[in-house]
């Protein structure tokens, strides 16, 4: 019974259902049902009936991130907040031996204000040996979705850094407004809001060699937190510079004062948003 009284039902496409093993399906579904986190879409039940495999998820009042990105590019702070939500969901799953391995904007659900972020369609469960293998295919693979896949994952060698690659590809898209392709450029080359330090973090996430990526999502979140702190300090420094500006005493003095006040209000609002996230 879902808290909202409603569930979202997903049925595996015929090709995936035909290849599914009922025992393995139930085993892997049990690992996903065990996940409980604000950034993971809750799976309540999974089953099969006469060759039809289904999954019942908690109803989420939102839409796929893919739909939002088709409408607009996210602001820097919106992109960072959504990325942190994705990473926290992955962090929880990885700590319980579950990989996603098919992470794209299509299976990240967000609320209209982008404050709620939930990852759906986790497809990997823990095997008896404790390794991260196996998959539940809940959607058909499209050619464009392959650009979110880490190179080693497409060769069947996925680990936690593979999910990190996919998250990085989504982050790059949020920052640039451009879907990933076979090469990733500097986000700041498209979006002047992006600081160079964040450029480097994004490109490390999508490095083709997994050894060049942050080793875990936890390490990535720690590094991102340090970058955010640097950004806060930079904004506070700019505010202090505005406060010590020399204002003309005659003529346009009042006008200049109001301009500076308006800029200070905006800057303070940005700092407040950063501090609250």
URSUL-V607605 format. One record per residue. NEAR is the number of other ideal C-beta (glycine too) atoms within 12 Angstrom. Layout:
# URSUL-V607605
<<NEAR> <NEAR>>
This chain:
# URSUL-V607605
<<12> <18> <12> <14> <8> <15> <22> <29> <21> <31> <22> <31> <18> <14> <14> <28> <25> <14> <17> <32> <19> <21> <13> <25> <31> <22> <23> <37> <39> <24> <32> <41> <27> <24> <38> <19> <28> <21> <35> <39> <40> <33> <38> <27> <24> <37> <24> <24> <13> <9> <17> <21> <33> <29> <38> <24> <33> <32> <22> <30> <18> <26> <25> <27> <42> <27> <16> <30> <32> <16> <14> <14> <24> <31> <20> <32> <30> <31> <39> <36> <31> <39> <47> <33> <39> <47> <43> <29> <40> <45> <33> <30> <39> <37> <21> <26> <27> <42> <42> <48> <44> <35> <47> <37> <40> <31> <37> <45> <35> <38> <22> <16> <13> <31> <21> <25> <42> <38> <50> <41> <41> <46> <41> <38> <35> <26> <19> <13> <9> <12> <16> <31> <25> <30> <33> <40> <29> <38> <25> <16> <23> <15> <13> <19> <27> <20> <29> <42> <34> <37> <25> <24> <34> <20> <13> <16> <18> <32> <28> <36> <36> <37> <44> <46> <44> <46> <53> <45> <45> <47> <45> <42> <40> <44> <41> <31> <23> <22> <27> <35> <17> <15> <13> <31> <20> <23> <38> <22> <18> <20> <27> <15> <25> <33> <24> <18> <22> <34> <29> <23> <38> <44> <29> <30> <45> <40> <24> <25> <13> <27> <12> <19> <33> <32> <19> <23> <40> <20> <22> <34> <30> <19> <27> <37> <21> <17> <29> <31> <19> <20> <30> <27> <17> <20> <29> <22> <16> <22> <25> <16> <16> <24> <18> <12> <18> <12> <19> <14> <10> <9> <9> <13> <15> <14> <14> <19> <19> <14> <18> <25> <19> <15> <21> <24> <16> <18> <26> <22> <17> <27> <26> <17> <23> <26> <17> <13> <27>>
